[in-house]
Amino acid sequence: MRDMRVSHVITRLIVGGAQENTIASVLGLREKPGVEVTLLSGPTTGPEGTLEPRVARIPGLLTLVPELVRPIAPVRDWLALRKLTRLFREQRPDIVHTHSGKAGVLGRLAAHAAGVPIIVHTIHGPSFGPFQSSLANFAFRAAERHAGRVTTHFVSVANAMTEQYIAAGIGKPEHYTRIFSGFDLEPFLNAKNDLAMRAKLGINPGDFVIGKVARLFEHKGHDDLFAIAPALALSHPTLKFLLVGDGALRPRFEKLVQQLGLERQFIFTGLVPPADVPALVGVMDVLVHLSRREGLARALPQALAAGKPVIAYDCDGAREVCRDGETGFLLPVGDTLQLKNRLTCFNATLCAQLGARGRELVQAQFPAQRMVDELHRLYLRLLADQSAIP
């Protein structure tokens, strides 16, 4: 009996949660006996950085598909579909597992055209919703429904994604499995409030640090933090805001900080390698996540692994780890008054209690090996179901 062949497909390998999830899955599955894994990706472009080196150094693992690009581009999309179809016919995988919007649609259609028996798609975040126009929603729902008809099974990083896609008429409950986006816990479990790191960042030992780990892009909620920052800084002079990440909106945010006179309160780290994030989370007292579009942000369980309480908007899968009053505080989307009030109620005892409970939850649910094991079991079940069909 030959090895199980699995091809993963993603649009690009930027520094981001879906990409880290995909790479961890691919590398973990490679360690399973009887499994051959390949990864196909479009070119990595943009200010978000690249994770390509993690997989490019492994012979035979990564195939770049130049035609596969993130923006809608009819000619290149057609070429990407043809290229992926040809590659699948050549590689003859038993399973094609797609990730992200563009690769998710084109990859599934190509796999179907190539006769791949099992097609899996991970929903890392919503392709449609109130964050975009009705025309865009119509187009993305139509594309997801079309690709959904040839999808054997969906993996959701949060139950919220399953609920949204089923409500949109995409698949049935039995076609979905939730698998949390696992990661290497150790660096976060060992993260410390390093005074040397604080000093390097311009943070005093007694400062209270509100952290945010997110790209500086639309829908990430930075504007809500800026809206309450002047009042918080006035009433709490030892407050600091640590923004980890980079993106197209950074110049606007830096200008806004100057206009508000908060240059001493806000710290922009810019783009940092994922390996440096645990040390930055270690110097935070609380992490806020204010996104209006996110499957389940890895920043939340990562902060909890470091023993830090979290505040999050009740958006998509946030409530599955940000449990109100247990691991942090869950707020209505856009409620900046509650956001300000919750941030002012923290003390050392509360931070320790919420952080400890959050750490317990994450240690049980988010190890990378658990994610890989659950994926592997799903593949074996799908293969068994497929072989049982007469």
Contacts in CASP RR format, 6 or more apart in sequence:
PFRMAT RR
TARGET T0000
AUTHOR 0000-0000-0000
METHOD contacts of the structure
MODEL  1
MRDMRVSHVITRLIVGGAQENTIASVLGLREKPGVEVTLLSGPTTGPEGT
LEPRVARIPGLLTLVPELVRPIAPVRDWLALRKLTRLFREQRPDIVHTHS
GKAGVLGRLAAHAAGVPIIVHTIHGPSFGPFQSSLANFAFRAAERHAGRV
TTHFVSVANAMTEQYIAAGIGKPEHYTRIFSGFDLEPFLNAKNDLAMRAK
LGINPGDFVIGKVARLFEHKGHDDLFAIAPALALSHPTLKFLLVGDGALR
PRFEKLVQQLGLERQFIFTGLVPPADVPALVGVMDVLVHLSRREGLARAL
PQALAAGKPVIAYDCDGAREVCRDGETGFLLPVGDTLQLKNRLTCFNATL
CAQLGARGRELVQAQFPAQRMVDELHRLYLRLLADQSAIP
3 34 0 8 1.000
3 35 0 8 1.000
3 36 0 8 1.000
4 34 0 8 1.000
4 35 0 8 1.000
4 36 0 8 1.000
4 94 0 8 1.000
4 95 0 8 1.000
4 379 0 8 1.000
4 380 0 8 1.000
4 383 0 8 1.000
5 36 0 8 1.000
5 38 0 8 1.000
5 91 0 8 1.000
5 92 0 8 1.000
5 93 0 8 1.000
5 94 0 8 1.000
5 95 0 8 1.000
6 29 0 8 1.000
6 35 0 8 1.000
6 36 0 8 1.000
6 37 0 8 1.000
6 38 0 8 1.000
6 93 0 8 1.000
6 94 0 8 1.000
6 95 0 8 1.000
6 96 0 8 1.000
6 97 0 8 1.000
6 379 0 8 1.000
7 37 0 8 1.000
7 38 0 8 1.000
7 39 0 8 1.000
7 40 0 8 1.000
7 87 0 8 1.000
7 88 0 8 1.000
7 91 0 8 1.000
7 93 0 8 1.000
7 95 0 8 1.000
7 96 0 8 1.000
7 97 0 8 1.000
8 22 0 8 1.000
8 25 0 8 1.000
8 26 0 8 1.000
8 37 0 8 1.000
8 38 0 8 1.000
8 39 0 8 1.000
8 40 0 8 1.000
8 96 0 8 1.000
8 97 0 8 1.000
8 98 0 8 1.000
8 99 0 8 1.000
9 39 0 8 1.000
9 40 0 8 1.000
9 41 0 8 1.000
9 84 0 8 1.000
9 96 0 8 1.000
9 97 0 8 1.000
9 98 0 8 1.000
9 99 0 8 1.000
9 103 0 8 1.000
9 104 0 8 1.000
9 107 0 8 1.000
10 18 0 8 1.000
10 19 0 8 1.000
10 22 0 8 1.000
10 39 0 8 1.000
10 40 0 8 1.000
10 41 0 8 1.000
10 42 0 8 1.000
10 98 0 8 1.000
10 99 0 8 1.000
10 100 0 8 1.000
10 103 0 8 1.000
11 41 0 8 1.000
11 42 0 8 1.000
11 68 0 8 1.000
11 69 0 8 1.000
11 70 0 8 1.000
11 99 0 8 1.000
11 100 0 8 1.000
11 101 0 8 1.000
11 102 0 8 1.000
11 103 0 8 1.000
11 104 0 8 1.000
12 19 0 8 1.000
12 41 0 8 1.000
12 42 0 8 1.000
12 43 0 8 1.000
12 44 0 8 1.000
12 45 0 8 1.000
12 70 0 8 1.000
12 100 0 8 1.000
13 19 0 8 1.000
13 22 0 8 1.000
13 23 0 8 1.000
13 41 0 8 1.000
13 42 0 8 1.000
13 44 0 8 1.000
13 50 0 8 1.000
13 51 0 8 1.000
13 52 0 8 1.000
13 55 0 8 1.000
14 44 0 8 1.000
14 46 0 8 1.000
14 48 0 8 1.000
14 49 0 8 1.000
14 50 0 8 1.000
14 51 0 8 1.000
15 48 0 8 1.000
15 49 0 8 1.000
15 50 0 8 1.000
15 51 0 8 1.000
15 271 0 8 1.000
15 273 0 8 1.000
15 274 0 8 1.000
16 48 0 8 1.000
16 51 0 8 1.000
16 215 0 8 1.000
16 298 0 8 1.000
17 124 0 8 1.000
17 181 0 8 1.000
17 297 0 8 1.000
17 298 0 8 1.000
18 99 0 8 1.000
18 100 0 8 1.000
18 122 0 8 1.000
18 124 0 8 1.000
18 125 0 8 1.000
19 51 0 8 1.000
20 51 0 8 1.000
20 181 0 8 1.000
20 183 0 8 1.000
20 274 0 8 1.000
20 298 0 8 1.000
21 99 0 8 1.000
21 122 0 8 1.000
21 124 0 8 1.000
21 157 0 8 1.000
21 181 0 8 1.000
21 182 0 8 1.000
21 183 0 8 1.000
21 298 0 8 1.000
21 371 0 8 1.000
22 39 0 8 1.000
22 99 0 8 1.000
22 122 0 8 1.000
23 39 0 8 1.000
23 51 0 8 1.000
23 54 0 8 1.000
23 55 0 8 1.000
24 182 0 8 1.000
24 183 0 8 1.000
24 184 0 8 1.000
24 368 0 8 1.000
24 371 0 8 1.000
24 372 0 8 1.000
25 97 0 8 1.000
25 371 0 8 1.000
25 372 0 8 1.000
25 375 0 8 1.000
26 37 0 8 1.000
26 39 0 8 1.000
26 55 0 8 1.000
26 61 0 8 1.000
27 54 0 8 1.000
27 55 0 8 1.000
28 368 0 8 1.000
28 369 0 8 1.000
28 372 0 8 1.000
29 35 0 8 1.000
29 37 0 8 1.000
29 372 0 8 1.000
29 375 0 8 1.000
29 376 0 8 1.000
30 37 0 8 1.000
30 61 0 8 1.000
31 372 0 8 1.000
32 372 0 8 1.000
32 376 0 8 1.000
35 376 0 8 1.000
37 61 0 8 1.000
38 60 0 8 1.000
38 61 0 8 1.000
38 62 0 8 1.000
38 63 0 8 1.000
38 91 0 8 1.000
38 93 0 8 1.000
39 55 0 8 1.000
39 61 0 8 1.000
39 62 0 8 1.000
39 63 0 8 1.000
40 62 0 8 1.000
40 63 0 8 1.000
40 64 0 8 1.000
40 65 0 8 1.000
40 68 0 8 1.000
40 84 0 8 1.000
40 87 0 8 1.000
40 103 0 8 1.000
41 52 0 8 1.000
41 62 0 8 1.000
41 63 0 8 1.000
41 64 0 8 1.000
41 65 0 8 1.000
41 68 0 8 1.000
41 103 0 8 1.000
42 64 0 8 1.000
42 65 0 8 1.000
42 66 0 8 1.000
42 67 0 8 1.000
42 68 0 8 1.000
42 69 0 8 1.000
42 103 0 8 1.000
43 64 0 8 1.000
43 66 0 8 1.000
43 68 0 8 1.000
43 69 0 8 1.000
44 50 0 8 1.000
44 51 0 8 1.000
44 52 0 8 1.000
45 69 0 8 1.000
45 70 0 8 1.000
47 246 0 8 1.000
47 247 0 8 1.000
47 248 0 8 1.000
47 271 0 8 1.000
48 215 0 8 1.000
48 246 0 8 1.000
48 247 0 8 1.000
48 271 0 8 1.000
49 271 0 8 1.000
51 274 0 8 1.000
52 62 0 8 1.000
55 61 0 8 1.000
55 62 0 8 1.000
56 62 0 8 1.000
63 87 0 8 1.000
65 80 0 8 1.000
65 83 0 8 1.000
65 84 0 8 1.000
65 87 0 8 1.000
67 76 0 8 1.000
67 77 0 8 1.000
67 79 0 8 1.000
67 80 0 8 1.000
67 83 0 8 1.000
68 76 0 8 1.000
68 80 0 8 1.000
68 83 0 8 1.000
68 84 0 8 1.000
68 102 0 8 1.000
68 103 0 8 1.000
68 106 0 8 1.000
69 76 0 8 1.000
69 80 0 8 1.000
69 102 0 8 1.000
70 102 0 8 1.000
77 102 0 8 1.000
77 106 0 8 1.000
80 106 0 8 1.000
81 106 0 8 1.000
81 107 0 8 1.000
81 109 0 8 1.000
81 110 0 8 1.000
81 113 0 8 1.000
84 106 0 8 1.000
84 107 0 8 1.000
84 110 0 8 1.000
84 111 0 8 1.000
85 110 0 8 1.000
85 113 0 8 1.000
85 114 0 8 1.000
86 114 0 8 1.000
87 110 0 8 1.000
88 96 0 8 1.000
88 110 0 8 1.000
88 111 0 8 1.000
88 114 0 8 1.000
88 115 0 8 1.000
88 116 0 8 1.000
89 114 0 8 1.000
89 115 0 8 1.000
93 111 0 8 1.000
93 116 0 8 1.000
94 116 0 8 1.000
94 117 0 8 1.000
94 118 0 8 1.000
94 383 0 8 1.000
95 116 0 8 1.000
95 117 0 8 1.000
95 118 0 8 1.000
95 119 0 8 1.000
95 120 0 8 1.000
95 379 0 8 1.000
95 382 0 8 1.000
95 383 0 8 1.000
96 107 0 8 1.000
96 108 0 8 1.000
96 110 0 8 1.000
96 111 0 8 1.000
96 116 0 8 1.000
96 118 0 8 1.000
96 119 0 8 1.000
96 120 0 8 1.000
97 120 0 8 1.000
97 121 0 8 1.000
97 122 0 8 1.000
97 155 0 8 1.000
98 104 0 8 1.000
98 107 0 8 1.000
98 108 0 8 1.000
98 111 0 8 1.000
98 119 0 8 1.000
98 120 0 8 1.000
98 121 0 8 1.000
98 122 0 8 1.000
99 121 0 8 1.000
99 122 0 8 1.000
99 124 0 8 1.000
100 124 0 8 1.000
101 127 0 8 1.000
104 121 0 8 1.000
104 147 0 8 1.000
105 143 0 8 1.000
105 144 0 8 1.000
105 146 0 8 1.000
105 147 0 8 1.000
108 119 0 8 1.000
108 121 0 8 1.000
108 147 0 8 1.000
108 148 0 8 1.000
108 150 0 8 1.000
108 151 0 8 1.000
109 146 0 8 1.000
109 147 0 8 1.000
109 150 0 8 1.000
111 119 0 8 1.000
111 150 0 8 1.000
112 119 0 8 1.000
112 150 0 8 1.000
117 386 0 8 1.000
118 152 0 8 1.000
118 153 0 8 1.000
118 379 0 8 1.000
118 382 0 8 1.000
118 383 0 8 1.000
118 386 0 8 1.000
119 150 0 8 1.000
119 151 0 8 1.000
119 152 0 8 1.000
119 153 0 8 1.000
120 151 0 8 1.000
120 152 0 8 1.000
120 153 0 8 1.000
120 154 0 8 1.000
120 155 0 8 1.000
120 378 0 8 1.000
120 379 0 8 1.000
120 382 0 8 1.000
121 147 0 8 1.000
121 148 0 8 1.000
121 151 0 8 1.000
121 153 0 8 1.000
121 154 0 8 1.000
121 155 0 8 1.000
122 154 0 8 1.000
122 155 0 8 1.000
122 156 0 8 1.000
122 157 0 8 1.000
122 179 0 8 1.000
123 154 0 8 1.000
123 155 0 8 1.000
123 156 0 8 1.000
123 157 0 8 1.000
123 161 0 8 1.000
123 162 0 8 1.000
123 165 0 8 1.000
123 295 0 8 1.000
124 157 0 8 1.000
124 181 0 8 1.000
124 295 0 8 1.000
125 157 0 8 1.000
125 161 0 8 1.000
125 293 0 8 1.000
125 294 0 8 1.000
125 295 0 8 1.000
125 316 0 8 1.000
126 161 0 8 1.000
126 164 0 8 1.000
126 293 0 8 1.000
126 295 0 8 1.000
126 316 0 8 1.000
127 140 0 8 1.000
127 141 0 8 1.000
127 143 0 8 1.000
127 144 0 8 1.000
128 136 0 8 1.000
128 137 0 8 1.000
128 140 0 8 1.000
128 141 0 8 1.000
128 144 0 8 1.000
128 168 0 8 1.000
129 137 0 8 1.000
129 164 0 8 1.000
129 293 0 8 1.000
130 292 0 8 1.000
131 219 0 8 1.000
131 292 0 8 1.000
131 293 0 8 1.000
132 140 0 8 1.000
141 168 0 8 1.000
144 165 0 8 1.000
144 168 0 8 1.000
144 170 0 8 1.000
145 168 0 8 1.000
145 169 0 8 1.000
145 170 0 8 1.000
148 170 0 8 1.000
148 171 0 8 1.000
151 171 0 8 1.000
151 175 0 8 1.000
152 175 0 8 1.000
152 382 0 8 1.000
152 386 0 8 1.000
153 175 0 8 1.000
153 176 0 8 1.000
153 177 0 8 1.000
153 378 0 8 1.000
153 382 0 8 1.000
154 162 0 8 1.000
154 165 0 8 1.000
154 170 0 8 1.000
154 171 0 8 1.000
154 175 0 8 1.000
154 176 0 8 1.000
154 177 0 8 1.000
155 176 0 8 1.000
155 177 0 8 1.000
155 178 0 8 1.000
155 179 0 8 1.000
155 375 0 8 1.000
155 378 0 8 1.000
156 162 0 8 1.000
156 165 0 8 1.000
156 176 0 8 1.000
156 177 0 8 1.000
156 178 0 8 1.000
156 179 0 8 1.000
157 178 0 8 1.000
157 179 0 8 1.000
157 180 0 8 1.000
157 181 0 8 1.000
157 295 0 8 1.000
157 296 0 8 1.000
157 317 0 8 1.000
158 178 0 8 1.000
158 180 0 8 1.000
158 295 0 8 1.000
158 296 0 8 1.000
158 316 0 8 1.000
158 317 0 8 1.000
158 320 0 8 1.000
159 178 0 8 1.000
159 317 0 8 1.000
159 320 0 8 1.000
160 295 0 8 1.000
160 296 0 8 1.000
160 316 0 8 1.000
160 317 0 8 1.000
160 319 0 8 1.000
160 320 0 8 1.000
161 295 0 8 1.000
161 296 0 8 1.000
161 316 0 8 1.000
161 317 0 8 1.000
162 173 0 8 1.000
162 176 0 8 1.000
162 178 0 8 1.000
164 316 0 8 1.000
165 171 0 8 1.000
165 176 0 8 1.000
166 172 0 8 1.000
166 173 0 8 1.000
166 176 0 8 1.000
177 374 0 8 1.000
177 378 0 8 1.000
179 371 0 8 1.000
179 374 0 8 1.000
179 375 0 8 1.000
179 378 0 8 1.000
180 296 0 8 1.000
180 301 0 8 1.000
180 365 0 8 1.000
180 366 0 8 1.000
180 370 0 8 1.000
180 371 0 8 1.000
181 296 0 8 1.000
181 298 0 8 1.000
181 366 0 8 1.000
181 371 0 8 1.000
182 298 0 8 1.000
182 301 0 8 1.000
182 366 0 8 1.000
182 367 0 8 1.000
182 368 0 8 1.000
182 370 0 8 1.000
182 371 0 8 1.000
183 298 0 8 1.000
183 301 0 8 1.000
183 302 0 8 1.000
183 366 0 8 1.000
183 368 0 8 1.000
184 368 0 8 1.000
185 305 0 8 1.000
185 362 0 8 1.000
185 363 0 8 1.000
185 366 0 8 1.000
185 367 0 8 1.000
185 368 0 8 1.000
187 275 0 8 1.000
187 278 0 8 1.000
188 278 0 8 1.000
188 281 0 8 1.000
188 302 0 8 1.000
188 303 0 8 1.000
188 305 0 8 1.000
188 306 0 8 1.000
189 305 0 8 1.000
189 306 0 8 1.000
189 359 0 8 1.000
189 363 0 8 1.000
190 278 0 8 1.000
191 278 0 8 1.000
191 279 0 8 1.000
191 281 0 8 1.000
191 282 0 8 1.000
191 305 0 8 1.000
191 306 0 8 1.000
192 282 0 8 1.000
193 282 0 8 1.000
193 283 0 8 1.000
194 279 0 8 1.000
194 282 0 8 1.000
194 283 0 8 1.000
195 205 0 8 1.000
197 279 0 8 1.000
197 280 0 8 1.000
197 282 0 8 1.000
197 283 0 8 1.000
198 204 0 8 1.000
198 205 0 8 1.000
198 207 0 8 1.000
198 209 0 8 1.000
198 283 0 8 1.000
201 242 0 8 1.000
201 267 0 8 1.000
201 269 0 8 1.000
201 283 0 8 1.000
202 240 0 8 1.000
202 267 0 8 1.000
203 209 0 8 1.000
203 240 0 8 1.000
203 242 0 8 1.000
203 267 0 8 1.000
203 283 0 8 1.000
204 238 0 8 1.000
206 238 0 8 1.000
207 238 0 8 1.000
207 239 0 8 1.000
207 240 0 8 1.000
208 236 0 8 1.000
208 238 0 8 1.000
208 239 0 8 1.000
208 240 0 8 1.000
208 285 0 8 1.000
208 346 0 8 1.000
209 240 0 8 1.000
209 241 0 8 1.000
209 242 0 8 1.000
209 283 0 8 1.000
209 284 0 8 1.000
209 285 0 8 1.000
209 286 0 8 1.000
210 225 0 8 1.000
210 239 0 8 1.000
210 240 0 8 1.000
210 241 0 8 1.000
210 242 0 8 1.000
210 284 0 8 1.000
210 285 0 8 1.000
210 286 0 8 1.000
210 287 0 8 1.000
210 288 0 8 1.000
210 343 0 8 1.000
211 241 0 8 1.000
211 242 0 8 1.000
211 243 0 8 1.000
211 244 0 8 1.000
211 284 0 8 1.000
211 286 0 8 1.000
211 287 0 8 1.000
211 288 0 8 1.000
212 222 0 8 1.000
212 225 0 8 1.000
212 241 0 8 1.000
212 242 0 8 1.000
212 243 0 8 1.000
212 244 0 8 1.000
212 287 0 8 1.000
212 288 0 8 1.000
212 289 0 8 1.000
212 290 0 8 1.000
212 299 0 8 1.000
213 244 0 8 1.000
213 245 0 8 1.000
213 277 0 8 1.000
213 280 0 8 1.000
213 281 0 8 1.000
213 287 0 8 1.000
213 289 0 8 1.000
213 299 0 8 1.000
213 302 0 8 1.000
213 303 0 8 1.000
214 220 0 8 1.000
214 221 0 8 1.000
214 222 0 8 1.000
214 244 0 8 1.000
214 245 0 8 1.000
214 289 0 8 1.000
214 291 0 8 1.000
214 297 0 8 1.000
214 299 0 8 1.000
215 245 0 8 1.000
215 246 0 8 1.000
215 247 0 8 1.000
216 222 0 8 1.000
216 243 0 8 1.000
216 245 0 8 1.000
216 246 0 8 1.000
216 247 0 8 1.000
216 248 0 8 1.000
216 249 0 8 1.000
216 250 0 8 1.000
216 253 0 8 1.000
217 247 0 8 1.000
217 248 0 8 1.000
217 249 0 8 1.000
218 249 0 8 1.000
219 291 0 8 1.000
219 292 0 8 1.000
219 293 0 8 1.000
220 290 0 8 1.000
220 291 0 8 1.000
220 292 0 8 1.000
221 290 0 8 1.000
221 291 0 8 1.000
221 292 0 8 1.000
222 243 0 8 1.000
222 249 0 8 1.000
222 253 0 8 1.000
222 290 0 8 1.000
224 290 0 8 1.000
224 334 0 8 1.000
224 336 0 8 1.000
224 339 0 8 1.000
225 241 0 8 1.000
225 288 0 8 1.000
225 290 0 8 1.000
225 339 0 8 1.000
226 253 0 8 1.000
226 256 0 8 1.000
226 257 0 8 1.000
226 260 0 8 1.000
227 336 0 8 1.000
228 336 0 8 1.000
228 339 0 8 1.000
228 340 0 8 1.000
228 343 0 8 1.000
229 241 0 8 1.000
229 260 0 8 1.000
229 262 0 8 1.000
229 265 0 8 1.000
229 266 0 8 1.000
230 260 0 8 1.000
230 262 0 8 1.000
231 340 0 8 1.000
232 239 0 8 1.000
232 340 0 8 1.000
232 343 0 8 1.000
232 344 0 8 1.000
233 239 0 8 1.000
233 262 0 8 1.000
233 265 0 8 1.000
235 344 0 8 1.000
236 344 0 8 1.000
239 265 0 8 1.000
240 265 0 8 1.000
240 266 0 8 1.000
240 267 0 8 1.000
241 262 0 8 1.000
241 265 0 8 1.000
241 266 0 8 1.000
241 267 0 8 1.000
242 267 0 8 1.000
242 269 0 8 1.000
242 280 0 8 1.000
242 283 0 8 1.000
242 284 0 8 1.000
243 253 0 8 1.000
243 266 0 8 1.000
243 267 0 8 1.000
243 268 0 8 1.000
243 269 0 8 1.000
243 270 0 8 1.000
244 269 0 8 1.000
244 270 0 8 1.000
244 272 0 8 1.000
244 277 0 8 1.000
244 280 0 8 1.000
245 268 0 8 1.000
245 269 0 8 1.000
245 270 0 8 1.000
245 271 0 8 1.000
245 272 0 8 1.000
246 270 0 8 1.000
246 271 0 8 1.000
247 271 0 8 1.000
250 268 0 8 1.000
250 270 0 8 1.000
253 268 0 8 1.000
254 268 0 8 1.000
257 263 0 8 1.000
257 265 0 8 1.000
257 266 0 8 1.000
269 280 0 8 1.000
272 280 0 8 1.000
277 302 0 8 1.000
278 302 0 8 1.000
278 306 0 8 1.000
281 287 0 8 1.000
281 302 0 8 1.000
281 303 0 8 1.000
281 306 0 8 1.000
281 308 0 8 1.000
282 306 0 8 1.000
282 308 0 8 1.000
284 303 0 8 1.000
284 306 0 8 1.000
284 308 0 8 1.000
285 308 0 8 1.000
285 346 0 8 1.000
285 351 0 8 1.000
286 308 0 8 1.000
286 309 0 8 1.000
286 310 0 8 1.000
286 311 0 8 1.000
286 343 0 8 1.000
286 346 0 8 1.000
286 351 0 8 1.000
287 299 0 8 1.000
287 300 0 8 1.000
287 303 0 8 1.000
287 308 0 8 1.000
287 309 0 8 1.000
287 310 0 8 1.000
287 311 0 8 1.000
288 310 0 8 1.000
288 311 0 8 1.000
288 312 0 8 1.000
288 339 0 8 1.000
288 343 0 8 1.000
289 297 0 8 1.000
289 299 0 8 1.000
289 300 0 8 1.000
289 310 0 8 1.000
289 311 0 8 1.000
289 312 0 8 1.000
289 313 0 8 1.000
289 318 0 8 1.000
289 322 0 8 1.000
290 312 0 8 1.000
290 313 0 8 1.000
290 334 0 8 1.000
290 339 0 8 1.000
291 297 0 8 1.000
291 313 0 8 1.000
291 315 0 8 1.000
291 316 0 8 1.000
291 318 0 8 1.000
292 313 0 8 1.000
292 315 0 8 1.000
292 333 0 8 1.000
293 315 0 8 1.000
293 316 0 8 1.000
294 315 0 8 1.000
294 316 0 8 1.000
294 317 0 8 1.000
294 318 0 8 1.000
295 316 0 8 1.000
295 317 0 8 1.000
296 316 0 8 1.000
296 317 0 8 1.000
296 318 0 8 1.000
296 320 0 8 1.000
296 321 0 8 1.000
297 312 0 8 1.000
297 318 0 8 1.000
300 310 0 8 1.000
300 312 0 8 1.000
300 318 0 8 1.000
300 321 0 8 1.000
300 322 0 8 1.000
301 321 0 8 1.000
301 361 0 8 1.000
301 362 0 8 1.000
301 365 0 8 1.000
301 366 0 8 1.000
303 309 0 8 1.000
303 310 0 8 1.000
304 310 0 8 1.000
304 321 0 8 1.000
304 327 0 8 1.000
304 355 0 8 1.000
304 358 0 8 1.000
304 359 0 8 1.000
304 361 0 8 1.000
304 362 0 8 1.000
305 359 0 8 1.000
305 362 0 8 1.000
305 363 0 8 1.000
305 366 0 8 1.000
306 359 0 8 1.000
307 355 0 8 1.000
307 356 0 8 1.000
307 358 0 8 1.000
307 359 0 8 1.000
308 351 0 8 1.000
308 355 0 8 1.000
309 327 0 8 1.000
309 328 0 8 1.000
309 329 0 8 1.000
309 346 0 8 1.000
309 350 0 8 1.000
309 351 0 8 1.000
309 354 0 8 1.000
309 355 0 8 1.000
309 358 0 8 1.000
310 321 0 8 1.000
310 322 0 8 1.000
310 327 0 8 1.000
310 328 0 8 1.000
310 329 0 8 1.000
311 322 0 8 1.000
311 328 0 8 1.000
311 329 0 8 1.000
311 330 0 8 1.000
311 331 0 8 1.000
311 339 0 8 1.000
311 342 0 8 1.000
311 343 0 8 1.000
312 318 0 8 1.000
312 319 0 8 1.000
312 322 0 8 1.000
312 328 0 8 1.000
312 329 0 8 1.000
312 330 0 8 1.000
312 331 0 8 1.000
313 330 0 8 1.000
313 331 0 8 1.000
313 332 0 8 1.000
313 333 0 8 1.000
313 334 0 8 1.000
313 335 0 8 1.000
314 330 0 8 1.000
314 331 0 8 1.000
314 332 0 8 1.000
314 333 0 8 1.000
315 333 0 8 1.000
318 330 0 8 1.000
319 330 0 8 1.000
321 327 0 8 1.000
321 358 0 8 1.000
321 361 0 8 1.000
321 362 0 8 1.000
321 365 0 8 1.000
322 328 0 8 1.000
322 329 0 8 1.000
322 330 0 8 1.000
323 330 0 8 1.000
323 357 0 8 1.000
323 361 0 8 1.000
324 330 0 8 1.000
325 354 0 8 1.000
326 354 0 8 1.000
326 357 0 8 1.000
326 358 0 8 1.000
327 354 0 8 1.000
327 355 0 8 1.000
327 357 0 8 1.000
327 358 0 8 1.000
327 361 0 8 1.000
328 354 0 8 1.000
328 355 0 8 1.000
329 338 0 8 1.000
329 342 0 8 1.000
331 338 0 8 1.000
331 339 0 8 1.000
331 342 0 8 1.000
332 338 0 8 1.000
END
